[in-house]
Amino acid sequence: MCCYKLQYGTRHIIDELTASGHVITSVLMCGGLSQSSLFVQTHADSLGLPVLIPHTKQSVLLGSAMLGAVASGDFPDVAATAVAMGGDADAFQPKQELK
């Protein structure tokens, strides 16, 4: 039961962002809990969105490097940096019947 509280908290945040005009097509997850396929899949199911798990083991460091690349002017924005510097990820697709 406690596992679902986190997913629905995340869903509430995404619902509010969507209501404010943001378009969210997937969620990227890293850290210790991202190693649990049950945790990741229940997020995908609760959110109705794919959850991506990056192949890089140092995704926080990579994100910092991306922000530094934007700040230095090497890239115009974070989106362009993510395309250029981001790597592959495993995708957990939502099971729509469980949303």
N, CA, C and O atoms as a GROMACS GRO file, in nm:
protein
  396
    1MET      N    1   0.082  -0.120   0.000
    1MET     CA    2   0.000   0.000   0.000
    1MET      C    3   0.086   0.127   0.000
    1MET      O    4   0.056   0.222  -0.072
    2CYS      N    5   0.195   0.130   0.080
    2CYS     CA    6   0.276   0.250   0.088
    2CYS      C    7   0.343   0.284  -0.045
    2CYS      O    8   0.369   0.401  -0.074
    3CYS      N    9   0.370   0.184  -0.125
    3CYS     CA   10   0.433   0.206  -0.255
    3CYS      C   11   0.343   0.292  -0.344
    3CYS      O   12   0.394   0.376  -0.419
    4TYR      N   13   0.214   0.275  -0.337
    4TYR     CA   14   0.122   0.350  -0.422
    4TYR      C   15   0.107   0.495  -0.381
    4TYR      O   16   0.071   0.578  -0.464
    5LYS      N   17   0.134   0.528  -0.256
    5LYS     CA   18   0.125   0.668  -0.213
    5LYS      C   19   0.224   0.754  -0.290
    5LYS      O   20   0.191   0.867  -0.328
    6LEU      N   21   0.342   0.703  -0.314
    6LEU     CA   22   0.442   0.778  -0.390
    6LEU      C   23   0.397   0.798  -0.534
    6LEU      O   24   0.411   0.908  -0.589
    7GLN      N   25   0.343   0.694  -0.596
    7GLN     CA   26   0.299   0.704  -0.734
    7GLN      C   27   0.186   0.806  -0.749
    7GLN      O   28   0.187   0.885  -0.843
    8TYR      N   29   0.092   0.804  -0.659
    8TYR     CA   30  -0.020   0.896  -0.671
    8TYR      C   31   0.020   1.039  -0.636
    8TYR      O   32  -0.040   1.134  -0.686
    9GLY      N   33   0.122   1.056  -0.551
    9GLY     CA   34   0.176   1.190  -0.528
    9GLY      C   35   0.240   1.243  -0.655
    9GLY      O   36   0.222   1.359  -0.691
   10THR      N   37   0.316   1.157  -0.722
   10THR     CA   38   0.377   1.196  -0.850
   10THR      C   39   0.269   1.225  -0.953
   10THR      O   40   0.280   1.322  -1.029
   11ARG      N   41   0.165   1.144  -0.955
   11ARG     CA   42   0.055   1.166  -1.051
   11ARG      C   43  -0.012   1.301  -1.026
   11ARG      O   44  -0.047   1.372  -1.120
   12HIS      N   45  -0.030   1.337  -0.900
   12HIS     CA   46  -0.091   1.466  -0.868
   12HIS      C   47  -0.005   1.580  -0.922
   12HIS      O   48  -0.057   1.676  -0.979
   13ILE      N   49   0.125   1.571  -0.905
   13ILE     CA   50   0.216   1.675  -0.955
   13ILE      C   51   0.206   1.685  -1.107
   13ILE      O   52   0.198   1.795  -1.162
   14ILE      N   53   0.208   1.571  -1.175
   14ILE     CA   54   0.199   1.572  -1.321
   14ILE      C   55   0.064   1.624  -1.367
   14ILE      O   56   0.058   1.698  -1.466
   15ASP      N   57  -0.043   1.588  -1.299
   15ASP     CA   58  -0.175   1.642  -1.333
   15ASP      C   59  -0.179   1.794  -1.321
   15ASP      O   60  -0.236   1.862  -1.406
   16GLU      N   61  -0.118   1.847  -1.216
   16GLU     CA   62  -0.115   1.992  -1.197
   16GLU      C   63  -0.030   2.061  -1.304
   16GLU      O   64  -0.068   2.166  -1.356
   17LEU      N   65   0.083   2.002  -1.336
   17LEU     CA   66   0.167   2.058  -1.442
   17LEU      C   67   0.094   2.057  -1.576
   17LEU      O   68   0.102   2.153  -1.652
   18THR      N   69   0.024   1.948  -1.605
   18THR     CA   70  -0.052   1.938  -1.728
   18THR      C   71  -0.164   2.041  -1.731
   18THR      O   72  -0.189   2.104  -1.834
   19ALA      N   73  -0.232   2.060  -1.619
   19ALA     CA   74  -0.338   2.160  -1.611
   19ALA      C   75  -0.285   2.302  -1.630
   19ALA      O   76  -0.359   2.392  -1.670
   20SER      N   77  -0.156   2.320  -1.602
   20SER     CA   78  -0.093   2.451  -1.619
   20SER      C   79  -0.035   2.471  -1.759
   20SER      O   80   0.029   2.572  -1.787
   21GLY      N   81  -0.058   2.374  -1.847
   21GLY     CA   82  -0.016   2.389  -1.985
   21GLY      C   83   0.110   2.314  -2.025
   21GLY      O   84   0.150   2.321  -2.141
   22HIS      N   85   0.172   2.244  -1.933
   22HIS     CA   86   0.292   2.167  -1.967
   22HIS      C   87   0.251   2.037  -2.035
   22HIS      O   88   0.148   1.978  -2.002
   23VAL      N   89   0.331   1.992  -2.129
   23VAL     CA   90   0.307   1.865  -2.197
   23VAL      C   91   0.412   1.766  -2.148
   23VAL      O   92   0.531   1.784  -2.170
   24ILE      N   93   0.365   1.663  -2.082
   24ILE     CA   94   0.456   1.562  -2.026
   24ILE      C   95   0.427   1.430  -2.096
   24ILE      O   96   0.316   1.378  -2.090
   25THR      N   97   0.529   1.377  -2.162
   25THR     CA   98   0.510   1.254  -2.241
   25THR      C   99   0.578   1.133  -2.179
   25THR      O  100   0.550   1.020  -2.218
   26SER      N  101   0.668   1.156  -2.083
   26SER     CA  102   0.735   1.046  -2.015
   26SER      C  103   0.798   1.099  -1.887
   26SER      O  104   0.808   1.220  -1.866
   27VAL      N  105   0.840   1.007  -1.802
   27VAL     CA  106   0.907   1.042  -1.676
   27VAL      C  107   1.038   0.965  -1.671
   27VAL      O  108   1.041   0.845  -1.698
   28LEU      N  109   1.145   1.033  -1.637
   28LEU     CA  110   1.275   0.968  -1.622
   28LEU      C  111   1.301   0.948  -1.474
   28LEU      O  112   1.283   1.040  -1.394
   29MET      N  113   1.343   0.829  -1.437
   29MET     CA  114   1.364   0.797  -1.296
   29MET      C  115   1.507   0.744  -1.277
   29MET      O  116   1.555   0.663  -1.357
   30CYS      N  117   1.572   0.789  -1.172
   30CYS     CA  118   1.705   0.738  -1.140
   30CYS      C  119   1.716   0.723  -0.988
   30CYS      O  120   1.627   0.767  -0.915
   31GLY      N  121   1.822   0.662  -0.942
   31GLY     CA  122   1.841   0.643  -0.800
   31GLY      C  123   1.807   0.501  -0.757
   31GLY      O  124   1.776   0.415  -0.840
   32GLY      N  125   1.813   0.479  -0.629
   32GLY     CA  126   1.797   0.345  -0.574
   32GLY      C  127   1.666   0.277  -0.606
   32GLY      O  128   1.666   0.160  -0.645
   33LEU      N  129   1.555   0.347  -0.591
   33LEU     CA  130   1.426   0.284  -0.616
   33LEU      C  131   1.404   0.251  -0.763
   33LEU      O  132   1.319   0.168  -0.796
   34SER      N  133   1.479   0.316  -0.851
   34SER     CA  134   1.463   0.285  -0.993
   34SER      C  135   1.517   0.146  -1.027
   34SER      O  136   1.496   0.097  -1.138
   35GLN      N  137   1.584   0.083  -0.933
   35GLN     CA  138   1.635  -0.053  -0.954
   35GLN      C  139   1.526  -0.157  -0.931
   35GLN      O  140   1.545  -0.275  -0.962
   36SER      N  141   1.412  -0.114  -0.877
   36SER     CA  142   1.301  -0.206  -0.852
   36SER      C  143   1.203  -0.200  -0.969
   36SER      O  144   1.136  -0.099  -0.989
   37SER      N  145   1.195  -0.308  -1.046
   37SER     CA  146   1.104  -0.308  -1.160
   37SER      C  147   0.959  -0.295  -1.115
   37SER      O  148   0.877  -0.238  -1.188
   38LEU      N  149   0.924  -0.346  -0.997
   38LEU     CA  150   0.788  -0.331  -0.946
   38LEU      C  151   0.757  -0.184  -0.918
   38LEU      O  152   0.650  -0.135  -0.954
   39PHE      N  153   0.849  -0.114  -0.854
   39PHE     CA  154   0.831   0.027  -0.824
   39PHE      C  155   0.816   0.108  -0.952
   39PHE      O  156   0.727   0.192  -0.962
   40VAL      N  157   0.901   0.082  -1.049
   40VAL     CA  158   0.898   0.156  -1.176
   40VAL      C  159   0.769   0.125  -1.252
   40VAL      O  160   0.704   0.217  -1.303
   41GLN      N  161   0.732  -0.001  -1.261
   41GLN     CA  162   0.611  -0.037  -1.336
   41GLN      C  163   0.486   0.020  -1.271
   41GLN      O  164   0.395   0.064  -1.342
   42THR      N  165   0.478   0.020  -1.138
   42THR     CA  166   0.360   0.077  -1.074
   42THR      C  167   0.353   0.228  -1.096
   42THR      O  168   0.244   0.284  -1.103
   43HIS      N  169   0.468   0.295  -1.108
   43HIS     CA  170   0.468   0.437  -1.146
   43HIS      C  171   0.411   0.454  -1.286
   43HIS      O  172   0.324   0.538  -1.309
   44ALA      N  173   0.461   0.374  -1.380
   44ALA     CA  174   0.412   0.384  -1.518
   44ALA      C  175   0.261   0.360  -1.522
   44ALA      O  176   0.189   0.433  -1.590
   45ASP      N  177   0.214   0.259  -1.451
   45ASP     CA  178   0.071   0.227  -1.450
   45ASP      C  179  -0.011   0.339  -1.386
   45ASP      O  180  -0.116   0.376  -1.439
   46SER      N  181   0.035   0.391  -1.274
   46SER     CA  182  -0.038   0.497  -1.203
   46SER      C  183  -0.041   0.627  -1.282
   46SER      O  184  -0.141   0.698  -1.282
   47LEU      N  185   0.070   0.657  -1.351
   47LEU     CA  186   0.080   0.783  -1.425
   47LEU      C  187   0.019   0.774  -1.564
   47LEU      O  188  -0.019   0.876  -1.621
   48GLY      N  189   0.010   0.654  -1.618
   48GLY     CA  190  -0.035   0.639  -1.755
   48GLY      C  191   0.067   0.692  -1.854
   48GLY      O  192   0.033   0.731  -1.965
   49LEU      N  193   0.195   0.692  -1.813
   49LEU     CA  194   0.304   0.743  -1.895
   49LEU      C  195   0.420   0.643  -1.893
   49LEU      O  196   0.437   0.570  -1.796
   50PRO      N  197   0.499   0.641  -2.000
   50PRO     CA  198   0.621   0.559  -1.994
   50PRO      C  199   0.717   0.614  -1.890
   50PRO      O  200   0.731   0.736  -1.875
   51VAL      N  201   0.783   0.525  -1.818
   51VAL     CA  202   0.888   0.564  -1.724
   51VAL      C  203   1.019   0.513  -1.781
   51VAL      O  204   1.034   0.395  -1.812
   52LEU      N  205   1.114   0.604  -1.793
   52LEU     CA  206   1.244   0.573  -1.852
   52LEU      C  207   1.350   0.557  -1.743
   52LEU      O  208   1.358   0.637  -1.650
   53ILE      N  209   1.430   0.454  -1.757
   53ILE     CA  210   1.541   0.428  -1.665
   53ILE      C  211   1.669   0.438  -1.747
   53ILE      O  212   1.695   0.352  -1.831
   54PRO      N  213   1.750   0.544  -1.725
   54PRO     CA  214   1.870   0.562  -1.807
   54PRO      C  215   1.971   0.449  -1.787
   54PRO      O  216   1.984   0.394  -1.678
   55HIS      N  217   2.042   0.418  -1.895
   55HIS     CA  218   2.146   0.315  -1.886
   55HIS      C  219   2.267   0.365  -1.807
   55HIS      O  220   2.335   0.285  -1.743
   56THR      N  221   2.294   0.495  -1.812
   56THR     CA  222   2.409   0.547  -1.738
   56THR      C  223   2.384   0.533  -1.588
   56THR      O  224   2.274   0.558  -1.538
   57LYS      N  225   2.487   0.492  -1.519
   57LYS     CA  226   2.476   0.474  -1.373
   57LYS      C  227   2.499   0.605  -1.298
   57LYS      O  228   2.471   0.613  -1.179
   58GLN      N  229   2.549   0.706  -1.367
   58GLN     CA  230   2.577   0.835  -1.304
   58GLN      C  231   2.489   0.944  -1.366
   58GLN      O  232   2.540   1.047  -1.410
   59SER      N  233   2.359   0.921  -1.369
   59SER     CA  234   2.269   1.013  -1.437
   59SER      C  235   2.264   1.150  -1.369
   59SER      O  236   2.241   1.251  -1.436
   60VAL      N  237   2.284   1.156  -1.240
   60VAL     CA  238   2.285   1.285  -1.171
   60VAL      C  239   2.405   1.368  -1.216
   60VAL      O  240   2.394   1.488  -1.240
   61LEU      N  241   2.520   1.303  -1.228
   61LEU     CA  242   2.640   1.373  -1.276
   61LEU      C  243   2.623   1.416  -1.421
   61LEU      O  244   2.665   1.526  -1.459
   62LEU      N  245   2.561   1.331  -1.502
   62LEU     CA  246   2.537   1.367  -1.642
   62LEU      C  247   2.443   1.487  -1.650
   62LEU      O  248   2.465   1.576  -1.731
   63GLY      N  249   2.340   1.489  -1.568
   63GLY     CA  250   2.249   1.604  -1.565
   63GLY      C  251   2.321   1.732  -1.527
   63GLY      O  252   2.295   1.838  -1.584
   64SER      N  253   2.411   1.723  -1.431
   64SER     CA  254   2.490   1.840  -1.391
   64SER      C  255   2.577   1.888  -1.506
   64SER      O  256   2.590   2.008  -1.530
   65ALA      N  257   2.638   1.793  -1.577
   65ALA     CA  258   2.720   1.829  -1.693
   65ALA      C  259   2.636   1.894  -1.801
   65ALA      O  260   2.682   1.988  -1.867
   66MET      N  261   2.514   1.846  -1.820
   66MET     CA  262   2.423   1.906  -1.919
   66MET      C  263   2.392   2.052  -1.883
   66MET      O  264   2.395   2.140  -1.969
   67LEU      N  265   2.361   2.076  -1.757
   67LEU     CA  266   2.332   2.213  -1.714
   67LEU      C  267   2.454   2.302  -1.731
   67LEU      O  268   2.442   2.418  -1.770
   68GLY      N  269   2.571   2.248  -1.701
   68GLY     CA  270   2.695   2.323  -1.722
   68GLY      C  271   2.718   2.355  -1.868
   68GLY      O  272   2.767   2.464  -1.900
   69ALA      N  273   2.684   2.263  -1.956
   69ALA     CA  274   2.700   2.286  -2.100
   69ALA      C  275   2.608   2.397  -2.149
   69ALA      O  276   2.645   2.474  -2.237
   70VAL      N  277   2.487   2.405  -2.093
   70VAL     CA  278   2.396   2.514  -2.129
   70VAL      C  279   2.449   2.646  -2.073
   70VAL      O  280   2.450   2.747  -2.143
   71ALA      N  281   2.493   2.644  -1.947
   71ALA     CA  282   2.542   2.767  -1.883
   71ALA      C  283   2.666   2.822  -1.955
   71ALA      O  284   2.685   2.944  -1.960
   72SER      N  285   2.747   2.734  -2.011
   72SER     CA  286   2.868   2.779  -2.080
   72SER      C  287   2.840   2.831  -2.220
   72SER      O  288   2.927   2.888  -2.285
   73GLY      N  289   2.716   2.810  -2.266
   73GLY     CA  290   2.679   2.855  -2.400
   73GLY      C  291   2.707   2.753  -2.510
   73GLY      O  292   2.689   2.784  -2.628
   74ASP      N  293   2.750   2.634  -2.473
   74ASP     CA  294   2.776   2.530  -2.574
   74ASP      C  295   2.648   2.479  -2.638
   74ASP      O  296   2.651   2.429  -2.750
   75PHE      N  297   2.536   2.492  -2.568
   75PHE     CA  298   2.406   2.452  -2.619
   75PHE      C  299   2.306   2.562  -2.590
   75PHE      O  300   2.320   2.633  -2.490
   76PRO      N  301   2.205   2.580  -2.675
   76PRO     CA  302   2.110   2.689  -2.655
   76PRO      C  303   2.012   2.666  -2.540
   76PRO      O  304   1.965   2.762  -2.479
   77ASP      N  305   1.982   2.541  -2.509
   77ASP     CA  306   1.886   2.512  -2.403
   77ASP      C  307   1.904   2.368  -2.354
   77ASP      O  308   1.980   2.290  -2.411
   78VAL      N  309   1.831   2.335  -2.249
   78VAL     CA  310   1.845   2.202  -2.189
   78VAL      C  311   1.795   2.094  -2.284
   78VAL      O  312   1.852   1.985  -2.288
   79ALA      N  313   1.690   2.122  -2.360
   79ALA     CA  314   1.637   2.021  -2.452
   79ALA      C  315   1.741   1.982  -2.556
   79ALA      O  316   1.760   1.864  -2.584
   80ALA      N  317   1.809   2.080  -2.614
   80ALA     CA  318   1.912   2.051  -2.714
   80ALA      C  319   2.029   1.975  -2.651
   80ALA      O  320   2.087   1.887  -2.714
   81THR      N  321   2.060   2.010  -2.528
   81THR     CA  322   2.168   1.941  -2.457
   81THR      C  323   2.131   1.795  -2.431
   81THR      O  324   2.214   1.706  -2.448
   82ALA      N  325   2.008   1.771  -2.391
   82ALA     CA  326   1.963   1.635  -2.363
   82ALA      C  327   1.969   1.548  -2.488
   82ALA      O  328   2.006   1.431  -2.482
   83VAL      N  329   1.932   1.606  -2.602
   83VAL     CA  330   1.939   1.531  -2.727
   83VAL      C  331   2.083   1.495  -2.760
   83VAL      O  332   2.112   1.383  -2.801
   84ALA      N  333   2.173   1.591  -2.742
   84ALA     CA  334   2.314   1.569  -2.778
   84ALA      C  335   2.389   1.481  -2.678
   84ALA      O  336   2.471   1.399  -2.718
   85MET      N  337   2.361   1.497  -2.549
   85MET     CA  338   2.441   1.430  -2.448
   85MET      C  339   2.371   1.311  -2.382
   85MET      O  340   2.435   1.227  -2.320
   86GLY      N  341   2.239   1.305  -2.395
   86GLY     CA  342   2.164   1.198  -2.330
   86GLY      C  343   2.194   1.064  -2.392
   86GLY      O  344   2.240   1.056  -2.507
   87GLY      N  345   2.171   0.959  -2.318
   87GLY     CA  346   2.198   0.824  -2.367
   87GLY      C  347   2.070   0.744  -2.380
   87GLY      O  348   1.960   0.798  -2.384
   88ASP      N  349   2.088   0.615  -2.387
   88ASP     CA  350   1.975   0.523  -2.400
   88ASP      C  351   1.910   0.499  -2.265
   88ASP      O  352   1.969   0.523  -2.160
   89ALA      N  353   1.786   0.451  -2.270
   89ALA     CA  354   1.713   0.420  -2.148
   89ALA      C  355   1.620   0.302  -2.174
   89ALA      O  356   1.578   0.279  -2.287
   90ASP      N  357   1.590   0.229  -2.068
   90ASP     CA  358   1.487   0.126  -2.074
   90ASP      C  359   1.354   0.193  -2.047
   90ASP      O  360   1.345   0.276  -1.957
   91ALA      N  361   1.252   0.156  -2.122
   91ALA     CA  362   1.120   0.217  -2.106
   91ALA      C  363   1.022   0.115  -2.048
   91ALA      O  364   1.009   0.004  -2.098
   92PHE      N  365   0.956   0.156  -1.941
   92PHE     CA  366   0.848   0.076  -1.883
   92PHE      C  367   0.717   0.138  -1.931
   92PHE      O  368   0.684   0.250  -1.893
   93GLN      N  369   0.644   0.067  -2.013
   93GLN     CA  370   0.520   0.118  -2.070
   93GLN      C  371   0.404   0.095  -1.972
   93GLN      O  372   0.397  -0.009  -1.906
   94PRO      N  373   0.312   0.193  -1.962
   94PRO     CA  374   0.199   0.175  -1.870
   94PRO      C  375   0.101   0.071  -1.922
   94PRO      O  376   0.079   0.057  -2.043
   95LYS      N  377   0.044   0.001  -1.830
   95LYS     CA  378  -0.065  -0.091  -1.862
   95LYS      C  379  -0.194  -0.014  -1.838
   95LYS      O  380  -0.238   0.002  -1.725
   96GLN      N  381  -0.253   0.036  -1.947
   96GLN     CA  382  -0.365   0.130  -1.938
   96GLN      C  383  -0.482   0.074  -1.855
   96GLN      O  384  -0.554   0.150  -1.791
   97GLU      N  385  -0.500  -0.056  -1.855
   97GLU     CA  386  -0.610  -0.114  -1.778
   97GLU      C  387  -0.587  -0.104  -1.627
   97GLU      O  388  -0.679  -0.127  -1.549
   98LEU      N  389  -0.465  -0.070  -1.585
   98LEU     CA  390  -0.435  -0.059  -1.442
   98LEU      C  391  -0.426   0.085  -1.394
   98LEU      O  392  -0.405   0.107  -1.275
   99LYS      N  393  -0.439   0.183  -1.483
   99LYS     CA  394  -0.423   0.323  -1.444
   99LYS      C  395  -0.522   0.362  -1.336
   99LYS      O  396  -0.523   0.476  -1.291
   0.00000   0.00000   0.00000
